[in-house]
Amino acid sequence: MIVSFFLVLFSCKRINEATELGGDLIPAVDNVNTFEISLNALTKNSILTNFIKNDSGHRVYYDDQVALGDFNDPEFGHVHANFCFNVSAPVRGSYPFLPRRDTIHAIDSVVLSLRVSGAYGDTVSNGIQTVNVYEIPFTGPSSSLNDDSLYRYNDPASDFNGTLVGTKTYTITRLRDTAEILNPGRVNKVANVLRVKLDPSIGNKLAQMDTTSGPNGGYKNDSVFKTIFNGLAVKASNSGNALSYFSLADTATKLIVYYKYKVNQKDTAAIVEYSHNTDGQSNYVNVQPGGNWSASLNNSSSDKIYIQSSPSGSYTPIVIPDLSTFGNKVIHRAEIVATKIPSASENTFTPPFRLLLDRYRTSAAGDTSLLFEKDLLIGNDGSIGYLNFGGTIKNNLYRFDITRYVQGIVTRHERNDTLRLWAPLRVWEYSNNSRSYVRNLPVNSRVAEGRVVLAAGNYADPGSRLRLRIVYSNL
């Protein structure tokens, strides 16, 4: 359903509203030469404001931070996250256990080490999480974890199952503590690492592989290795009230086998480490709307906007028909202003790092997402001009500078698009109207981190309503 909004000329007098972005370049509003107005977006009768964003473009990349955990947000609902990943042998084509294949290797222990990269939610009063680790069996190229697929974050088929090989209960805030790890011949100190002890059968399986072309030839090459040891599924219990984030690409993330072998009748301790070196990772994040967000999805008169970060997050569409008849003006500043309003547990479940404002068009061929190419500038070095464009919260306000976009509409009668406000992880966007090329733009660094409630165009307090603020001069 395409969403429409009525826009009302809010005022033609000076509003005295501070401009955070580039205010030193805007002439003073004197109501003689320079004027200020706001166009206020109102929801029309049976038209909805809040929409689920089921974006199939949110796929798990090799160096993404993956989420693990479970929480219930009274305002937005329930989120549960598991992840899976493969590992590779330290050297391909060689047997990694010392001194040779026909040696008897006594497995002391097997440990999964995961680099912690952050957390979100109630990590203080309810930050205890239980994690279960499963070995994923290889059941065929199309049904197993493989490194040729980029799995979607919200795809339940990517939540692989297997044989339970380890369990650990941990306190999220304690993961930052330094721990001493005994390795053969040395003591290592590690912090921001979750270590889960696994069943020794994992070590025995890895030690029994060889480099031949036979059924145990896992060390012949990486492809064969992953058919014998397909990977690990790391799953959270339905407990705690937070998400932990882990970096699979970090060198501290590894599967470690501690073992002994005999040299001159003496036991010698050694280790073999298996790391995540290729694609072959998934992160199933199940977002179930609840609370007031769920109610708003079927409420045509909602005066609040609910933005849940991706995946399966939410968005609100904005159209500004009055811009098409605004008349030719000199636009000194045009900015979308969105106001954060209070919500339940907002100190625990905090806003996303950044919101994104873009444009989209709907056709029979599907939706097309477009950058504000003249306002959100991308440098030749790949830098993204978020600082000038806006999108981060300050004083409970989100501002987006779309001055050049508005100037093009009122002066050159360019297309007045539907706008979209949301909190994606990253986006594929066409960078110009000719659709000559696309860019995969990072917006936020972690999935399911952040949500916010904003005042809609019909909110009770006029000063908090979603609006387009324009500072202009007549020609």
C-alpha positions in Angstrom: 0.0 0.0 0.0 1.4 3.4 -0.9 1.2 5.8 2.0 -0.1 9.3 1.6 0.2 12.3 3.9 -1.5 15.6 4.0 0.9 18.4 4.6 -0.2 21.6 6.2 1.5 25.0 6.0 2.5 25.2 9.6 3.5 28.8 9.9 4.9 31.7 7.9 6.3 33.5 10.9 9.7 33.0 12.4 9.9 29.8 14.4 13.3 30.4 16.0 14.2 26.8 15.6 18.0 26.2 15.8 19.6 24.5 12.8 22.3 22.0 13.8 23.7 21.5 10.3 25.6 24.3 8.7 23.7 27.0 10.6 26.5 29.6 10.0 25.7 29.5 6.3 22.0 30.4 6.7 20.9 34.0 6.6 18.9 35.3 9.6 15.1 34.9 9.3 13.8 38.5 9.3 10.5 37.9 7.5 11.5 40.6 5.1 14.1 39.0 2.9 14.3 35.5 4.5 11.4 33.4 5.7 10.9 30.1 7.5 8.0 27.7 7.3 7.4 24.1 8.3 5.3 21.6 6.3 3.6 19.3 8.8 3.0 15.7 7.8 -0.4 14.3 8.9 -1.7 10.7 8.5 -4.7 10.4 6.3 -7.7 8.6 7.8 -7.2 4.9 7.0 -3.6 5.2 5.8 -1.0 3.5 8.1 2.2 5.2 9.3 4.2 2.1 10.4 5.4 -0.7 8.1 7.5 -3.8 8.5 10.6 -3.7 6.4 11.3 -7.3 5.3 14.5 -6.5 3.4 16.1 -9.5 1.7 19.2 -7.4 1.0 20.4 -7.7 4.6 22.8 -10.6 4.2 25.6 -11.8 6.5 29.0 -10.7 5.3 32.3 -12.3 6.3 33.3 -9.5 8.6 29.9 -8.6 10.1 29.4 -8.6 13.8 27.0 -11.4 14.5 24.3 -11.3 17.2 23.5 -13.9 19.9 20.9 -13.7 22.6 17.3 -13.1 23.5 15.4 -10.1 24.8 11.8 -8.8 25.3 11.3 -5.1 24.8 8.0 -4.0 26.3 7.6 -1.4 23.6 8.7 -3.3 20.5 8.5 -7.0 21.2 10.8 -10.1 21.2 14.2 -10.6 19.5 16.1 -13.9 19.4 19.4 -14.4 17.6 21.6 -17.5 16.8 24.6 -17.8 14.4 26.5 -20.4 12.5 30.0 -20.5 10.9 32.6 -22.7 9.4 36.3 -23.0 10.2 39.3 -24.0 8.1 42.4 -26.0 8.9 45.6 -23.9 9.7 47.4 -25.3 6.7 45.8 -26.8 3.6 47.3 -30.0 2.2 49.2 -30.8 5.5 48.4 -32.7 8.6 48.3 -30.1 11.4 48.8 -32.4 14.5 52.4 -33.0 15.6 54.5 -34.9 14.9 52.8 -37.0 12.2 49.5 -38.7 11.2 50.3 -42.2 12.7 51.1 -40.7 16.1 48.6 -41.4 19.0 47.2 -38.1 19.9 45.5 -37.8 23.3 42.9 -35.0 23.2 43.0 -33.0 26.4 40.2 -30.5 25.6 38.5 -28.6 22.8 37.6 -24.9 23.2 35.6 -22.6 21.1 36.9 -19.0 21.5 34.7 -16.2 20.3 35.8 -12.5 20.1 33.2 -10.3 21.9 32.6 -7.0 20.0 29.7 -5.5 22.0 26.3 -5.9 23.6 22.8 -4.4 23.5 19.9 -4.5 25.9 19.7 -5.2 29.7 23.3 -6.2 30.3 23.3 -5.0 33.9 20.3 -6.5 35.8 19.6 -9.4 33.4 22.7 -10.0 31.3 23.2 -13.7 32.0 23.0 -15.9 28.9 23.2 -19.6 28.2 24.7 -20.7 24.9 24.6 -24.1 23.3 27.0 -25.2 20.5 26.2 -27.8 17.9 28.3 -29.5 15.3 26.5 -29.0 11.9 26.5 -32.2 9.8 27.2 -32.1 6.1 24.0 -33.3 4.4 24.7 -32.1 0.8 25.8 -28.9 -0.9 22.3 -27.4 -1.0 21.2 -28.3 2.6 24.4 -27.6 4.6 26.3 -24.6 5.6 28.4 -23.6 2.7 30.8 -20.8 1.7 29.1 -20.0 -1.6 26.0 -18.5 0.0 25.4 -15.2 1.6 22.6 -16.0 4.0 19.9 -13.5 5.0 19.7 -12.4 8.6 16.0 -13.2 8.8 16.1 -16.6 7.0 15.1 -19.4 9.4 16.7 -21.9 6.9 20.1 -20.5 7.9 19.6 -21.5 11.5 21.3 -24.9 11.1 20.9 -27.7 13.6 23.2 -30.6 14.7 24.6 -32.5 17.6 25.1 -30.7 20.9 28.8 -30.5 21.7 29.0 -27.8 24.4 27.1 -25.5 26.7 28.2 -22.4 28.6 26.4 -19.8 30.8 28.1 -16.5 31.0 27.5 -13.0 32.3 27.8 -10.4 29.5 29.5 -7.7 31.6 32.2 -10.2 32.8 33.3 -10.9 29.2 35.5 -7.8 29.4 37.5 -9.2 32.3 41.0 -10.5 31.6 41.5 -14.2 31.9 44.7 -16.2 31.9 44.8 -19.1 29.3 47.4 -21.8 29.7 48.9 -22.7 26.3 51.9 -25.1 25.9 55.0 -23.3 27.0 53.3 -20.0 27.8 50.5 -18.2 29.5 48.2 -15.9 27.4 46.0 -13.2 28.8 42.8 -12.6 26.9 39.8 -10.2 27.4 36.6 -9.7 25.5 36.5 -13.4 24.6 33.8 -16.1 25.3 35.3 -19.6 25.7 33.1 -22.6 25.5 34.4 -26.0 26.3 33.3 -28.6 23.7 33.1 -32.3 23.7 36.5 -34.0 23.1 35.0 -36.0 20.2 35.4 -32.9 18.1 39.2 -33.1 18.6 39.3 -36.8 17.9 37.4 -36.3 14.6 39.8 -33.6 13.6 42.9 -35.7 14.6 41.7 -38.7 12.5 41.5 -36.8 9.2 44.3 -37.2 6.7 45.5 -35.7 3.4 44.5 -38.6 1.2 41.7 -38.7 -1.3 39.8 -41.2 1.0 36.8 -40.6 3.2 38.9 -39.0 5.9 40.9 -36.8 3.6 39.8 -33.6 5.2 43.2 -32.0 5.1 43.6 -32.6 1.4 41.9 -29.2 0.7 39.4 -26.8 2.3 36.4 -28.0 0.4 36.8 -31.6 1.5 37.5 -30.5 5.0 34.1 -28.7 5.2 32.3 -31.8 4.0 33.7 -33.7 7.0 33.5 -30.8 9.5 30.8 -28.6 8.2 30.8 -26.0 11.0 29.3 -24.9 14.3 25.9 -23.6 15.3 25.9 -21.3 18.3 22.5 -20.8 19.8 21.1 -18.8 22.7 18.6 -20.0 25.2 15.4 -18.1 25.8 16.9 -16.4 28.8 18.6 -13.2 29.6 17.4 -9.9 28.2 20.2 -8.8 25.9 22.2 -9.5 22.7 25.9 -10.2 22.6 27.9 -9.5 19.5 30.8 -11.4 18.2 33.4 -10.9 15.4 33.9 -14.2 13.5 36.7 -12.7 11.4 38.8 -11.7 14.4 41.9 -13.8 15.1 40.6 -14.4 18.7 37.7 -16.4 17.2 38.9 -19.9 16.7 38.4 -23.6 17.5 41.3 -24.8 19.6 42.2 -28.4 20.1 44.6 -29.1 23.1 46.3 -32.4 22.9 49.4 -34.5 23.9 51.7 -36.8 22.0 54.7 -38.8 23.1 58.3 -38.0 22.2 60.9 -40.4 23.7 58.2 -41.7 26.0 57.5 -38.2 27.3 54.2 -36.4 26.9 54.4 -33.2 24.9 51.6 -30.7 24.9 50.5 -28.9 21.8 47.5 -27.1 20.2 45.9 -26.8 16.7 43.8 -23.8 15.9 41.1 -23.7 13.3 39.8 -20.2 12.2 37.0 -18.7 10.2 38.9 -17.8 7.0 36.3 -17.9 4.2 32.6 -17.1 3.7 30.3 -19.6 5.3 28.5 -17.7 8.1 24.9 -17.1 9.0 23.1 -15.1 11.7 19.4 -15.8 12.1 17.8 -12.9 13.9 14.1 -13.4 14.6 12.2 -10.2 15.3 8.7 -10.6 16.6 6.7 -7.3 16.9 5.1 -6.8 20.2 3.8 -4.0 22.5 2.9 -0.7 21.0 4.9 -1.3 17.9 2.7 -4.3 17.0 -0.4 -2.4 17.8 0.7 0.5 15.5 1.0 -1.8 12.5 -2.8 -2.1 12.3 -3.7 1.3 13.7 -4.4 3.9 11.0 -4.7 6.7 13.5 -1.4 6.1 15.3 0.3 9.4 16.2 3.7 7.7 16.8 6.4 6.3 14.4 8.1 3.1 15.5 11.5 2.5 14.0 13.0 -0.9 14.8 16.5 -1.5 13.3 17.0 -4.2 10.7 16.5 -7.1 10.0 12.7 -7.3 9.7 12.6 -3.8 11.2 10.3 -1.0 10.3 10.0 2.2 8.3 7.7 5.1 7.7 7.0 6.6 4.3 6.7 10.4 3.9 5.3 12.3 0.9 5.3 16.1 0.5 2.9 17.0 -2.3 2.9 20.7 -1.4 6.5 21.0 -2.5 5.3 20.6 -6.1 3.4 23.8 -5.9 5.6 25.7 -3.5 6.9 28.1 -6.1 10.4 29.0 -7.2 12.4 30.2 -4.1 16.0 30.3 -3.1 16.2 27.5 -0.6 18.8 28.3 2.1 18.0 25.2 4.2 15.5 22.4 3.9 15.6 19.6 6.5 13.4 16.8 7.7 13.1 17.0 11.5 12.0 14.0 13.5 11.5 14.2 17.3 12.2 11.3 19.7 9.5 10.9 22.3 9.4 8.9 25.5 8.9 5.1 25.4 9.0 2.2 27.8 12.5 0.9 28.7 14.1 3.4 26.4 17.2 3.7 28.7 17.8 -0.1 28.2 16.8 -0.4 24.6 18.4 2.7 23.2 18.0 4.3 19.7 19.9 3.1 16.7 23.2 4.8 16.1 21.9 6.3 12.8 18.6 6.6 11.0 18.6 6.8 7.2 16.4 9.0 5.0 16.2 8.0 1.4 13.7 8.0 -1.5 11.9 5.1 -3.1 9.7 4.5 -6.0 7.2 1.7 -6.5 6.5 0.1 -9.9 5.3 -3.2 -11.3 8.9 -4.3 -11.5 9.4 -3.6 -7.8 10.7 -0.9 -5.5 13.7 1.2 -6.3 15.7 2.9 -3.6 17.5 6.2 -4.4 20.0 8.3 -2.6 19.7 12.0 -2.0 22.6 12.1 -4.4 23.1 15.9 -4.1 22.8 16.1 -0.3 24.4 12.8 0.9 27.7 13.1 -0.9 30.1 10.2 -1.5 33.7 11.0 -2.0 36.0 9.4 -4.6 37.7 7.6 -1.7 34.4 6.0 -0.7 33.8 8.4 2.3 30.1 9.0 3.0 29.0 12.5 4.0 26.7 11.5 6.9 28.1 14.3 9.1 26.6 17.0 6.8 23.5 15.0 5.8 22.5 14.1 9.3 20.8 11.1 10.8 22.3 10.8 14.3 20.3 11.9 17.3 21.1 15.2 19.1 18.9 16.7 21.8 16.2 14.1 21.0 16.1 15.3 17.3 17.0 13.6 14.1 17.7 16.1 11.2 18.3 15.4 7.6 19.6 18.1 5.2 17.8 17.8 1.9 18.3 21.4 0.7 19.5 20.6 -2.8 16.8 18.0 -3.3 14.1 20.6 -2.4 15.7 23.3 -4.5 15.5 20.9 -7.5 11.8 20.4 -7.0 10.8 24.1 -6.6 13.2 25.4 -9.3 13.6 22.7 -11.9 10.3 20.8 -11.2 12.2 17.6 -10.5 10.3 14.6 -9.3 8.8 14.9 -5.8 9.5 11.4 -4.5 8.2 9.4 -1.6 10.7 9.5 1.3 11.5 6.7 3.7 12.8 6.9 7.3 14.3 3.7 8.7 17.3 2.1 10.4 19.0 -0.4 8.1 22.3 -2.2 8.6 23.4 -1.2 5.1 21.6 -0.4 1.8 21.9 -0.9 -1.9 21.0 2.4 -3.4 20.9 3.9 -6.8 23.1 7.0 -6.7 21.3 8.9 -9.5 18.1 8.9 -11.4 19.6 7.4 -14.5 20.3 4.2 -12.4 23.8 4.0 -13.8 25.3 2.3 -10.8 24.6 1.2 -7.2 26.4 1.5 -3.9 26.3 -0.8 -0.9 26.3 1.8 1.8 27.0 1.0 5.5 24.5 2.7 7.8 24.7 0.9 11.2 27.3 -1.5 12.4 25.2 -4.2 14.1 21.8 -5.8 13.4 18.9 -5.5 15.8 20.7 -2.9 17.8 18.4 0.1 18.5 14.9 1.2 18.2 13.2 4.5 18.7 9.7 6.1 18.9 9.2 9.3 17.0 6.3 11.8 16.9 4.2 11.4 13.7 2.7 14.3 11.8 -0.5 14.2 13.9 1.2 14.0 17.3 -0.5 16.1 20.1 2.4 18.4 20.6 2.7 20.5 17.4 6.3 21.4 18.2 7.3 17.7 18.1 5.6 16.6 14.9 7.5 15.2 12.0 8.0 18.1 9.6 9.9 19.6 6.7 11.5 22.8 7.8 12.5 25.3 5.1 14.4 28.6 5.3 14.0 30.5 2.0 14.0 33.8 0.2 11.7 34.9 -2.5 13.0 35.6 -6.0 
